[in-house]
Amino acid sequence: MLPWFAPLRRTVGRWFLLALLGVLAPAAFGAPAERVVIVSLDGARPDALQRARVPVMRQLWESGAHSWTAHAVLPSVTLPNHASMVTGLLPAGHGITWNDYKPRRGTLSVPTIFSVAREAGLRVALFAGKTKFRHLVAKDTLTRFSIPGVSAREIGAAATAYYRRYRPQLLFVHFPDPDSAGHFWGWMSAAQMRALADCDAAVGRLTAAIRSAGDWERTLFLITSDHGGHGRGHGSARAVDQLIPWIAAGGAARPHTDLRVEISTCDTAATVLFALGLPLPSGCQGRPVVEALASPGDVHGVPKRSPALSQPESPGPIGGTMGSPSTRAGVVPKAFGTGPDGSGTGDCSGAAPGAARSKERVAQETGFVPRINR
């Protein structure tokens, strides 16, 4: 053997072992899941999801754990809520209070589910449909970041192809379709129902890829949203804007469970890290939803959760109640057009009450181009 070969072999072997431990650590140390996939349905109200023709997602929530009374943080708009979804912090904590792409403002400067997972050696990917998601991605926190299109069909195809090839341990997929349809044609419109059906088809292809890889039984598959909406806008503290679906499926989820505990967008981040056996960053305001996990593992030190919000703000199709906003939701900045009663304007731009953004402005902001008869 050449004299330089033995040290080289030891070095290569050591790095290989570290890499292998990075991949297998969650399973080896008894974490509830080997992989976590998060699907964010932008602008999807719980009652919209229940009304739409979504056979794949319906099977997931019926066979897994679900809540129709989870809530967004305030303001109930896309960027602050997705920042809370990946940091476990309210907007005052993570600092993102705006809702459009502002390159000069940079990226999140606090730990995220992406940065924690990357530090643990996991493969992490984000596929999104809006440019402003760049604010969520700090340097070296993702293995792959892509904005492959503005539709669930395009984004889902890219995410599914990536999963088939690389099988990431943490995958975040954002579908903008329900929000885009809501701003164009209105929340709960037939067009929004079709947008949710498109998302369902994309979810079906992604879950099929996970099952085909043999990963489903050790995967936590989360489906949620960033906000609801009414009319052709959102942004208020009203239940129609603030309530979101929260679904946990896959082999790592507790089967056939109606989650009757309070759930905030911040809790998604905490649940993701807890499920992967990774530490929650100091100051994390989210709490793991251990009630949604099939084998929650060590729950020592996890705070007990409050019961689900049950006092109705107004009658609604979500199990007969729309719920009340949570005290853990944060505060709506006046810039988002809310009045002293928190009723909001229905538009996140601060326009006059009842106003909605023009279709041209929505197209400019989201890149969404409607199909004929949609």
N, C-alpha and C positions, 0 to 999 in steps of 0.2 A: 504494500500500500504506500502511495506517495505520502511524504511527511506532512504535506499541507492538507491532505484529504480528510484525515480524522477530525481536526478542529472544524473544518467546513461542514462535515457531516453532523457534528454535534450542534453547530449553530443553526443549520437548516432544520434539524430535528426539533430544536427548541422553539424556533419560530412557528413551525408547523403545529406543535403541541399547543402553543398559545392561541393560534388561530382556531384550532379545533375546540379548545375550551371556550373561546369567545362564542362559537356557534352553538355549543352544547350546554353552556353554563346554565341557562334557565331550566332545561330539562333535568340536568344532573342534580341541581339543588332543589328540585321539587317545586318549581314555579308552576302556577296553574296552566300556563300555555307556553308552547315553543314559538308560536307566531301570533301576531296580532295584525288584523286588517281593519282599517277604519274607512267607511264610506260615508261621506258627507253629502247629503241631498240638499243643496243650497235652496233655502226658502220653502222647505216642505213642512207644512202644518201637519200635526198628527191626524186630523180628520181628513185632510187631503189624501194622505197615504192610505188611510183605511177605505176611502171612497174609490180610489183609482184601481184600475185593473193591473194588479202587481202580484201575480201568482207566486213568483219566486220569493219575494220579500214577505209575502203573507205566510208562506210555509216556514220561513225563518223565524218570524216572530211567534207563530203558533207553536213551533217546536222548541224555541229557546226561551229567553227572558225578555220582557219588554215593559216599557212605561210609556203612557200617552200624556203624562203630566210633567215630564222633564222640562226645564226652562233654560232659555238663553240668558246671557248676561246683558246688561244695558250699556249702551244703546243696542237695540235688537237689529243689528246690521252685520254684514258679512265679515269684514276684516277684524274688528275687535273680537267677535265671537270665535273666529277661527284661531286667533292668537290665544284666547283663553282655552280653547280646546286642546292646544298643543303645549301650553305652559302650566295650566292649572291655576292661573292667576286672573283676577279681575282686571279690567282695563287700567285701573289706577296702578296696578302692580306691574303689568307688562309694558305699559306706555303707549300702546297703539290705540288711539282714540279716533283716528280718521278712517275713511272708508274708500279711498281710491289710491291709485299708485302714485307715490311721491318719492322718486328715487333718492332725493337728497336726504330724506329722513332715515335712510339705511334700513337695517334689519333688527330683529329682536336681539336685545343684549342680555336677556335672562335665559336660564336653561330651558330647554324644550324636551319633549319626548324624543325628538330626533337627536339632539346633542347627547342626551344621556345614553341612548341606545348605541350611538356611534362610539362613544367612549368605552362601552362594554364590548366593542368589536362586532356588533351586529350589522347586517346589511339593511339599509334603511332607504326607502324610496317615497317620493311624493309626486303624484300626477294630479294636476289641477287644470281648471278651465278659465282662470282669470289671472291677468298679469300681476295684480296687486299681491298675489300669494308670494311674490319674491320677498316681501317684507318679513315673511315667516322663516326664511331660510338664511341662517348665518353661515359663514364660510366653514367648510369642512364638516357640516353636520348631516349631510346626506350622501349616500352612495349614488343616488340618481334623483335629479329634479327635472321635471318636464311639464311643459304646457303644450300638449300635442294637438289641441283643438279647443272648440267651444261647445262641443256636444258630448253627451254620454257615450254615444257610439264611438267617437274618435278617442276620447280619453279612456274609456273602458277597454278598447282594443289595445291601446298602447300599454296600459297597466297589466292586462291579462298576458300579453306577449312577454312583458318583462318578468312577470311571475313565473311563467312556464320555463323561462331560461335561467333565472337566478334564484328563485324561491326566497325572497327577502324575509327576514324575521319581523320587520315592521314595514307595513305598506299603508300609505294614506292616499285615498282616491277621492277627488272632489268633482261632483257633477253639478254644473251651473244651470242645467235645463229648467228645473222648476221655478227658480228665481227669474230667469229670463222670460219665461212664459207668463209669469205673474205680472211683471212690469209691462209686458206688451198687451196681454189680453185680460189680465185680472186674476187674482187669487181665487181658486176653486173653479176656474173656467174649464171648459172642455179641453182647451189647448194645454192647460196645466196638467190635466189628467193624462193627456197623451205624453207630455214630457216625463211624467213619473213612470209611465209604461216603458218609455225608452230607457230610463234609468234601470228599471227592473230587468229588462233584457240584458243590459250590460252587467248587472250584478249576477245574473244567471250564468253568463259566460265566465266571469271571474271565479265564482264558486265552483263551477265545473272544472276549471283548471286546478284549483286547490285540491279538490277531491281526486282528480286524475293523478296528481303528484303524491297522493297518499298522505296529505298533510291535514285533512279536515278534522280528524279526531283530536289533534293537539293545537288547533287554531281557535282563537277568540276572534269572531267576526262581528264587528260593531257597525251599526247603521244609525246615523243620527242626522241632525240638521243644525244650522246656525241661527235660524229665526223662522218665523211664520210670515204672515202678511195679510192684508185686507185691501179691498179695492185694487189699486195698482201700486201699492207702496207698503212700507213697513218702517220700523224704527222706534215705535212707542213702547210703553210699558203695558199696553193692553194684552190680554191673554192671547188674542188671535195673532199678535206679533211675537209674543214671548214664548209660548208653549212649543215644544219640539218633541219629535219621537226619539226614543232611545231604545235600541234593540241590541241584544247580545245573542249571537248564534254560534254555531260550530261546536265541536266536541268539548271545548273548554268552558262552554256556557251551561248554566243550570237549565235543565229542560222544563218546559211547560210552566213557566213562572211569570206571574203578574207582579211586577215590582211595585210594591206599595210603600216606597220610601222616596224621600225628596232627592231629586237628581238635578244637578246643575251642569252646564257645559264644562265648567272647571273640573268636574269629577271624571270626565272622559280621559283627560291626561293622567290623572292619578290611577285610574283603573288600568290603563294601558301599561304603565310602568309596573304596577303591582302584579299584573298578570304575567309579565315577562320576568318577574323576580328581580327587578331593578329598583334602585333607591329613588324615593321621591326627593326632589330638590328641597333644600331648606326654604321655608316660607311658602311652600305650595298650599294654596287655599282649597284645592280640590281634595276629595276623599274617595278612596277606592270603593266602587260599588260591589262589595264582596258578595252581596246577595245574588248577583247575576252570574257568579262563577260556580262551575260544577264542583271543583275542588279548590276552595279558596286558600288552602294552605295555612300559613301562620298569620292569623289576624290579630295577634297581640299588638296592642297599641293603636289599632285602627278605631277611630271614634265611631260610636253608634250613630246611626242615621236617624233623622226625623221622619215621621210618617209622611206619606205623599201629600201634596197639597190637595185639599178636598173641598174647601169652601169655594163655591162657584162665583165667578165674576158675572157670568151670564150663562143662560142655558146654551148648550152646544152639543154637537154630535159626538164628542169624544167621551163615550161612556156616560153621556148625560150631563157632563160638566166640563167647563173650560178651565177651572182652576184659578188660583190667584197668584200674582207675581210673588217671587220669593224675596226675602230680605238679603239673600246671598247673591242677588243679581247685579248689584252695583247701582250707579246713578246715571241717569240719562243727561248728557251735556245739553245745554240750551241750543247749541249749534245744530242739534238734530231735530229742532222744531217742536219740542214738547212743551206743554204748558205747565203751570204749577200743579195741576192735578195728574200730570204724567200721562195725559191722554194721547198726546202726540198728534202729528198732522197727517200721518199715513204716508209720509215721504221723508226719506232720510237726508234730504238736502236742506231742510229748514224752510221750505216754501210755505205759502199760505195754506191754511187748513183746507183739506180736501183736494189739494193740488197733487198732480202726479207727473212724473217725468215724461217728456215726449218720447215717442218711439225712436226718434232720431237720436236723442240723447242717450237712451238706453243702449242703442246699437253702438254708439261711440264709446260708451263706458265699458261695455261687456264684450264687444266683438261679436255679439249674437246676431245672426241673420236668420229671420224666420223663414220657414218653409211655406209653400203654398197651402192654404186651407188649414193652417195650424194655429 
